[in-house]
Amino acid sequence: MPIQQPCSTMVEVRNRKNKDKKLSVEHTQKVLPEDDKPKKINKTKIGKLKEHQTKSSTRYFLAACKCFLIVLIVPPFLNYAALQREASVLQPEGTLYDVGWGQKLFLSCKGNGAPTVVMDSPTGMNSDVWSLIFDKVAKYSKVCIYDRAGLGFSDRPHSNTTDVDGTDSKSNIRNKWQPFTAERMVEDLHQLITRSSDQPQPFLLVGAELGALIAQFYTRMFESEVMGMILINPLSDDLFYQDQGIWLHNWYGHMVPSFQTVQLGAALGITRFCLMLGYLQHPMYMSQSISEDTVKRQKYLMCHPRHLSSVVDEHHFMNETFSQFRTVKMMKNIASNISVTVISGNYYDEQMPGPLNKAWAKSEQNLVTNIYPQSQHIVINGGDRHLLYQKPDTIVEPIRKAVKQWRDKNVTKNSNKSKNSNNSKNSNNSKNSNNDMKSRHS
């Protein structure tokens, strides 16, 4: 049997081991240099460090807020100052006419001779789109271009109330029509060219897209003032019904939000910097023939929140415009003595997807086939929806022909009238002379 060691021996061994550990620890403490010894952490220093970090983060936050305020305030201020300086420099030749209750619309006319050609711009665009056509038409007839309410250099529609009409907004006759809809646009145009500026009649109405729809509306309302219409890429009231409403979704799902974004960017002054850096382009950038002043004016308008707000409103109220036009179309047709010419291109717009181009072409063809079957439809080879500033001569020639045809008809009518009046005068003179002879003989 193994001999058991007494408990005292085991206790001695354990004590000896503890002494050896203490000796090793003391030896290491003596060997380690003073710098390598663990130091006691001072709690006051930790508090000061945290306080310093808090102050630093607060300073960074305040600096970030200052930068944000500078970015938020300075660009709009600079943009506003630039707009005030550019307004007087870039305004084209023309006159601001009061169309009622202090609202003024910009109108520019040139040339002489009847009929007066009145040009109306596409949706959300000002009269600059006619810059390559205006002077050419003025060589053989009087021609007028204007900016619809809120666009270009025209005032936005006013909410009109007067002491005479009463304080109720509905008592004023001009408040019966929703601003930025076809009814109000037609009323504004009628006031502008008949009462405010008193342009000679009859009118040859030339309109593109929304301007074409306004020309049709105007002709139905005031047909005695109009001798003809030339509709360029006309906007048709059934566009939103084509191909399962693809244009309706694009109009209100993409176009209106895009214009609202640009308007917000202009209000914040961001649009001006984007134009300077080349991130944005003005609407007529595809034309290489427009003047430098027109380019500057287009960029100026892209930075102007008022103009862009009107662009948004014209697009936003398009459903109401279509509804109003359908109503007036059911009430009255175009008179047979008024000539109608429709001009369109045979190319799709490269800036739009193919399905949108197809739906537009369908609505345009329906207009020609169903509404104006007796019209002259001119298809421009190689043209798209930008004919006004890409192929302006293709627009000038149909206008010249329409003016010439009207003049030829009226010259023959006037000559026949003058002949008939001369014949009647001669017959009356001969009768009078015969009566005188008889009286003498008697």
MOPEFEN-V674057 format. One record per backbone hydrogen bond with DSSP energy under -0.5 kcal/mol. NH is the residue of the N-H (numbers start at 1). CO is the residue of the C=O. If there is no record, write none. Layout:
nh->NH co->CO
nh->NH co->CO
This chain:
nh->4 co->2
nh->9 co->6
nh->10 co->6
nh->11 co->7
nh->12 co->8
nh->13 co->9
nh->14 co->10
nh->15 co->11
nh->16 co->12
nh->17 co->13
nh->18 co->14
nh->19 co->15
nh->20 co->16
nh->21 co->17
nh->22 co->18
nh->23 co->19
nh->24 co->20
nh->25 co->21
nh->26 co->22
nh->27 co->23
nh->28 co->24
nh->29 co->25
nh->30 co->26
nh->31 co->27
nh->32 co->28
nh->37 co->34
nh->43 co->41
nh->46 co->42
nh->47 co->43
nh->48 co->44
nh->49 co->45
nh->50 co->46
nh->51 co->47
nh->52 co->48
nh->53 co->49
nh->54 co->50
nh->55 co->51
nh->56 co->52
nh->57 co->53
nh->58 co->54
nh->59 co->55
nh->60 co->56
nh->61 co->57
nh->62 co->58
nh->63 co->59
nh->64 co->60
nh->65 co->61
nh->66 co->62
nh->67 co->63
nh->68 co->64
nh->69 co->65
nh->70 co->66
nh->71 co->67
nh->72 co->68
nh->73 co->69
nh->74 co->70
nh->77 co->73
nh->78 co->74
nh->79 co->75
nh->80 co->76
nh->81 co->77
nh->82 co->78
nh->83 co->79
nh->84 co->80
nh->85 co->81
nh->86 co->82
nh->87 co->83
nh->88 co->84
nh->89 co->85
nh->90 co->86
nh->91 co->87
nh->95 co->107
nh->97 co->95
nh->97 co->105
nh->99 co->97
nh->99 co->103
nh->103 co->100
nh->105 co->97
nh->107 co->95
nh->108 co->145
nh->110 co->143
nh->116 co->202
nh->117 co->115
nh->117 co->142
nh->118 co->116
nh->118 co->204
nh->119 co->117
nh->119 co->144
nh->120 co->206
nh->125 co->122
nh->129 co->126
nh->130 co->127
nh->131 co->128
nh->133 co->130
nh->134 co->130
nh->135 co->131
nh->137 co->133
nh->138 co->134
nh->139 co->136
nh->140 co->137
nh->141 co->137
nh->142 co->113
nh->143 co->110
nh->144 co->117
nh->145 co->108
nh->146 co->119
nh->147 co->106
nh->148 co->146
nh->150 co->155
nh->151 co->148
nh->154 co->151
nh->155 co->104
nh->160 co->158
nh->161 co->159
nh->162 co->166
nh->166 co->162
nh->171 co->168
nh->172 co->169
nh->175 co->172
nh->176 co->173
nh->177 co->174
nh->181 co->178
nh->184 co->178
nh->185 co->181
nh->186 co->182
nh->187 co->183
nh->188 co->184
nh->189 co->185
nh->190 co->186
nh->191 co->187
nh->192 co->188
nh->193 co->189
nh->194 co->190
nh->195 co->190
nh->195 co->191
nh->196 co->191
nh->197 co->192
nh->199 co->193
nh->202 co->225
nh->203 co->225
nh->204 co->116
nh->205 co->203
nh->205 co->228
nh->206 co->118
nh->206 co->204
nh->207 co->205
nh->207 co->230
nh->208 co->120
nh->209 co->232
nh->211 co->121
nh->211 co->208
nh->212 co->209
nh->213 co->209
nh->214 co->210
nh->215 co->211
nh->216 co->212
nh->217 co->213
nh->218 co->214
nh->219 co->215
nh->220 co->216
nh->221 co->217
nh->222 co->218
nh->225 co->222
nh->226 co->223
nh->227 co->203
nh->228 co->203
nh->229 co->339
nh->230 co->205
nh->231 co->341
nh->232 co->207
nh->232 co->230
nh->233 co->231
nh->233 co->343
nh->235 co->209
nh->236 co->234
nh->239 co->236
nh->241 co->238
nh->242 co->238
nh->242 co->239
nh->244 co->241
nh->245 co->242
nh->246 co->242
nh->246 co->243
nh->247 co->242
nh->249 co->245
nh->250 co->246
nh->251 co->247
nh->252 co->248
nh->253 co->249
nh->254 co->250
nh->255 co->250
nh->256 co->251
nh->258 co->254
nh->259 co->255
nh->260 co->256
nh->261 co->257
nh->262 co->258
nh->263 co->259
nh->264 co->260
nh->265 co->261
nh->266 co->262
nh->267 co->263
nh->268 co->264
nh->269 co->266
nh->270 co->265
nh->271 co->265
nh->273 co->269
nh->274 co->270
nh->275 co->271
nh->276 co->272
nh->277 co->273
nh->278 co->274
nh->278 co->275
nh->279 co->274
nh->280 co->274
nh->285 co->282
nh->287 co->284
nh->295 co->291
nh->296 co->292
nh->297 co->293
nh->298 co->294
nh->299 co->295
nh->300 co->296
nh->301 co->297
nh->302 co->298
nh->303 co->299
nh->303 co->300
nh->304 co->301
nh->305 co->303
nh->308 co->304
nh->309 co->305
nh->310 co->306
nh->311 co->307
nh->312 co->308
nh->313 co->309
nh->314 co->310
nh->315 co->311
nh->316 co->312
nh->317 co->313
nh->318 co->315
nh->321 co->317
nh->322 co->318
nh->323 co->319
nh->324 co->320
nh->325 co->321
nh->326 co->322
nh->327 co->323
nh->328 co->324
nh->329 co->325
nh->330 co->326
nh->331 co->327
nh->332 co->328
nh->338 co->335
nh->339 co->227
nh->339 co->337
nh->341 co->229
nh->342 co->376
nh->343 co->231
nh->344 co->378
nh->346 co->380
nh->347 co->383
nh->350 co->348
nh->352 co->349
nh->356 co->353
nh->357 co->353
nh->358 co->354
nh->359 co->355
nh->360 co->356
nh->361 co->357
nh->362 co->358
nh->363 co->359
nh->364 co->360
nh->365 co->361
nh->366 co->362
nh->367 co->363
nh->368 co->364
nh->369 co->365
nh->370 co->366
nh->371 co->366
nh->371 co->367
nh->372 co->367
nh->375 co->372
nh->376 co->340
nh->377 co->375
nh->378 co->342
nh->378 co->376
nh->379 co->377
nh->380 co->344
nh->380 co->378
nh->381 co->379
nh->383 co->380
nh->387 co->384
nh->389 co->386
nh->390 co->386
nh->391 co->387
nh->394 co->391
nh->395 co->392
nh->396 co->392
nh->397 co->393
nh->399 co->395
nh->400 co->396
nh->401 co->397
nh->402 co->398
nh->403 co->399
nh->404 co->400
nh->405 co->401
nh->406 co->402
nh->407 co->403
nh->408 co->404
nh->409 co->405
nh->410 co->406
nh->411 co->407
nh->412 co->408
nh->413 co->409
nh->414 co->410
nh->415 co->411
nh->416 co->412
nh->417 co->413
nh->418 co->414
nh->419 co->415
nh->420 co->416
nh->421 co->417
nh->422 co->418
nh->423 co->419
nh->424 co->420
nh->425 co->421
nh->426 co->422
nh->427 co->423
nh->428 co->424
nh->429 co->425
nh->430 co->426
nh->431 co->427
nh->432 co->428
nh->433 co->429
nh->434 co->430
nh->435 co->431
nh->436 co->432
nh->437 co->433
nh->438 co->434
nh->439 co->435
nh->440 co->436
nh->441 co->437
nh->442 co->438
